[in-house]
């Protein structure tokens, strides 16, 4: 998946949790993305929300 898709998913995810407050406040942090979420481990969402949210986006 590309960064844009991860961003779209994170914007719709009720469980998005930034890895650090620096991602909330950094000028270059931009929009939330799964890539800086506590739940993403080794490219996999450990609460299994990426696939259902992505499926909703693609409808």
Residue pairs with C-beta under 8 A, 6 or more apart in sequence:
1 54
3 33
3 35
5 54
5 57
6 33
6 34
6 35
7 30
7 31
7 32
7 33
7 34
8 57
9 34
9 49
9 50
9 53
9 54
9 57
10 16
10 31
10 32
10 33
10 34
10 37
11 31
11 32
12 53
12 56
12 57
13 34
13 37
13 49
13 53
15 39
15 47
15 49
16 32
16 34
16 37
16 39
17 37
17 38
17 39
18 24
18 32
18 36
18 37
18 38
19 36
19 37
19 38
20 36
22 29
23 29
23 32
23 36
29 36
34 40
34 45
34 50
37 45
39 45
39 46
39 47
39 49
40 46
44 50
45 51
